């Protein structure tokens, strides 16, 4: 039996037996067993960080349900009076700072309101509104230059705000709503959700007719501005600030800028940064890497010139004299420039810049001019000696641009041994 929460009898009664997934005549041993099973599956340490808040609420509600049902006195009180026995002023021994009904209401999206001004007047039932609205998350593409220098941008956003004319009631000031027929004033309904081919599960959803209020105004009594919706659409200019040194996956939070609903605090708009690929630089943490090109002269004799333009437009000048102790720069050598990587957020420190050296050799046309080949033979080290081998074959070769064809001849290399085949081409089995 899957633990869930339903409303039976008076609308403000929450069935704790259903919370633990047990029958009303369950023994203490069965209550304890169900509690351990539910608590283990709902423990906050077993879920991701984004789900931990809801898991903690669910875990606390399961614990409080067990606290009541495992105690004979509290269980008898609950069986007789329901959750009303544990409300303020008659809490039956529960912790004063924990509202079990409120925890369950946040967990399952339902619960018993004891009255209030929601919808224009007091009513005996209705959903307890969440304390905070849902957040809105959006991906936001950002370049490496913008992450390096930081960015501030303004954009226009449309969102729902509480109607100023009716103050979020949805109806005229002196009008009274009627109970929603679809949800019987609860604001929530039971629905079916597909979880796979031919599989559905039951879930509690907000009533579409009353949008969770439990009440509906007649057409003539509805607010003229919001048409009974309680909120109106408004355009607002927001400012988005991305600190320098930010990285992919960082979240930029605009607190309280999501859609508004009566009786709850608005959620936030959250932008998840997505770093776009850069043509020159690659980033890992605070460090940057880039390829640079030098020619054979610079590789052997050294150089002093600007090798690359940085993300902020500055040129990076590198001196590599020929008397450098490291000698000539070979292909794929790495030049490390300390302090020229990405900035750390809220700090003057920076990572390092790694320049991977590519040596460009002269083409054959350059070598054939003015006897350059002979001059190079005189200047460069002598050719290397051949290796020794018992047999030497002189082969022809092809110059290829890459290793793209390496391994391409792997297909069709099945070896067929004619001696292993019998008559008709079928393999013969050894006789035992």
Residue pairs with C-beta under 8 A, 6 or more apart in sequence:
1 21
1 22
2 21
3 18
3 19
3 20
3 21
3 34
3 38
3 62
4 18
4 19
4 21
4 108
4 202
5 14
5 15
5 18
5 19
5 104
5 107
5 108
5 110
5 204
6 15
6 18
7 13
7 14
7 15
7 110
7 112
7 186
8 15
9 82
10 82
10 84
10 112
11 112
11 124
11 125
11 126
11 184
11 185
11 186
12 82
12 83
12 84
12 101
12 111
12 112
12 113
12 114
12 125
13 82
13 83
13 84
13 112
14 82
14 83
14 101
14 104
14 110
14 111
14 112
16 65
16 68
16 69
16 78
17 23
17 24
17 26
17 69
19 38
19 61
19 62
19 65
19 104
20 31
20 34
20 35
20 38
20 62
20 65
20 66
20 69
21 34
21 37
21 38
22 30
22 31
22 34
22 69
23 30
24 79
26 34
26 69
28 70
31 66
31 69
31 70
32 66
32 70
35 62
35 63
35 65
35 66
35 70
38 62
39 59
39 62
39 63
39 66
42 55
42 58
42 59
42 62
43 55
43 59
44 52
44 55
44 56
44 59
46 55
47 55
54 107
57 103
57 106
57 107
58 107
60 98
60 103
61 100
61 103
61 104
61 107
64 94
64 98
64 100
64 103
65 100
67 74
67 94
68 74
68 75
68 78
68 86
68 92
68 94
68 100
69 75
69 78
71 93
73 92
73 93
74 92
74 93
77 85
77 86
77 92
78 85
78 86
78 92
83 100
83 101
83 112
84 90
85 92
86 92
86 94
86 100
86 101
87 101
87 114
94 100
101 111
101 112
101 128
102 111
102 128
104 110
104 111
105 111
105 112
105 127
105 128
106 128
106 130
106 131
108 204
109 127
109 130
109 188
109 204
109 205
109 206
110 127
110 128
110 186
110 187
110 188
110 204
111 127
111 128
112 125
112 128
113 123
113 125
113 126
113 127
113 128
115 122
115 123
115 124
116 122
116 123
116 263
117 169
118 126
118 129
118 213
118 214
118 215
118 262
118 263
119 126
119 169
119 170
119 171
119 177
119 213
119 214
119 215
120 169
120 170
120 171
120 175
120 176
120 177
120 215
120 217
121 176
121 177
123 179
123 185
123 214
123 215
124 185
125 184
125 185
125 186
125 214
126 185
126 186
126 187
126 213
126 214
126 215
127 186
127 187
127 188
127 212
127 214
129 212
129 261
129 262
129 263
129 264
130 264
131 264
131 265
132 264
132 265
132 266
132 267
133 258
133 259
133 260
133 261
133 264
133 265
133 266
133 267
134 258
134 267
135 258
135 267
135 268
135 269
135 270
136 258
136 259
136 267
136 268
136 269
136 270
137 270
137 271
137 272
138 269
138 270
138 271
138 272
139 271
139 272
139 274
140 240
140 252
140 271
140 272
140 273
140 274
141 274
141 276
142 151
142 242
142 246
142 273
142 274
142 275
142 276
143 275
143 276
143 278
144 275
144 276
144 278
144 281
144 283
144 311
145 311
145 312
146 242
147 242
147 244
147 245
147 246
147 247
147 273
147 275
147 342
148 244
148 245
148 311
148 312
148 342
148 343
149 244
149 311
149 312
150 241
150 242
150 243
150 244
150 245
150 246
151 240
151 241
151 242
152 239
152 240
152 241
152 242
153 239
153 240
154 237
154 238
154 239
154 240
155 237
155 238
155 240
156 235
156 236
156 237
156 238
157 235
157 236
157 237
157 238
157 257
157 269
158 233
158 234
158 235
158 236
159 233
159 234
159 236
159 257
159 258
159 259
159 260
160 231
160 232
160 233
160 234
160 259
160 260
160 261
161 231
161 232
161 233
161 234
161 260
162 168
162 230
162 231
162 260
162 261
162 262
163 170
163 223
163 225
163 226
163 229
163 230
163 231
163 232
164 225
164 232
165 223
165 224
165 225
165 226
166 172
166 173
166 223
166 225
166 226
166 230
168 230
168 231
168 262
168 263
169 223
169 230
169 262
170 177
170 213
170 217
170 222
170 223
170 226
170 228
170 229
170 230
171 177
171 217
171 221
171 222
171 223
171 228
172 221
172 222
172 223
175 217
175 218
175 221
176 221
177 213
177 215
177 216
177 217
177 221
178 215
178 216
178 217
178 218
179 185
179 214
179 215
179 216
180 187
180 207
180 209
180 210
180 213
180 214
180 215
180 216
181 209
181 216
182 189
182 207
182 208
182 209
182 210
183 189
183 207
183 209
183 210
183 214
185 214
185 215
186 207
186 214
187 206
187 207
187 210
187 212
187 213
187 214
188 204
188 205
188 206
188 207
188 212
189 204
189 205
189 206
189 207
189 208
190 202
190 203
190 204
190 205
191 202
191 203
191 204
191 205
192 200
192 201
192 202
192 203
193 200
193 201
193 202
193 203
194 200
195 201
206 212
207 214
209 216
210 216
211 229
211 230
213 230
216 228
217 228
222 228
223 230
225 232
226 232
230 261
230 262
231 259
231 260
231 261
231 262
236 257
238 254
238 257
238 269
240 252
240 254
240 271
241 252
242 252
242 273
243 345
243 346
244 343
244 345
245 286
245 342
245 343
245 344
245 345
245 346
245 347
246 252
246 273
246 345
247 273
247 275
247 283
247 285
247 342
248 273
248 274
248 275
249 272
249 273
250 272
250 273
251 270
251 271
251 272
251 273
252 270
252 271
252 273
253 268
253 269
253 270
253 271
254 268
254 269
254 270
254 271
255 268
256 265
256 266
256 267
256 268
257 266
257 268
257 269
258 266
258 267
258 268
258 269
259 266
259 267
260 266
275 283
280 290
280 291
280 308
280 309
281 288
281 289
281 290
281 311
282 288
282 289
282 290
283 289
283 342
285 342
285 351
286 341
286 342
286 343
286 344
286 350
286 351
286 352
287 341
287 342
287 351
287 352
287 353
287 354
288 311
288 340
288 341
288 342
288 351
288 352
288 353
288 354
289 353
289 354
289 355
289 356
290 308
290 353
290 354
290 355
290 356
291 355
291 356
291 358
292 307
292 308
292 335
292 355
292 356
292 357
292 358
293 358
293 359
293 360
294 303
294 307
294 329
294 357
294 358
294 359
294 360
295 359
295 360
295 361
295 362
296 359
296 360
296 361
296 362
298 320
298 329
299 328
299 329
299 330
299 357
299 359
300 322
300 328
301 322
302 320
302 321
302 322
302 323
302 324
303 318
303 319
303 320
304 317
304 318
304 319
304 320
304 321
305 317
305 318
306 315
306 316
306 317
306 318
307 316
307 317
307 318
307 355
308 315
308 316
308 355
309 315
309 316
310 316
310 340
310 353
316 337
316 340
316 353
318 335
318 337
318 355
320 329
320 335
329 335
329 357
329 359
330 357
330 359
331 357
331 358
331 359
332 356
332 357
332 358
333 356
333 357
334 354
334 355
334 356
334 357
335 354
335 355
335 357
336 352
336 353
336 354
336 355
337 352
337 353
337 354
337 355
338 352
339 350
339 352
340 350
340 352
340 353
341 350
341 351
341 352
341 353
342 350
342 351
343 349
343 350
344 350
344 351
366 372
367 373
367 376
420 427
420 428
421 427
421 428
422 428
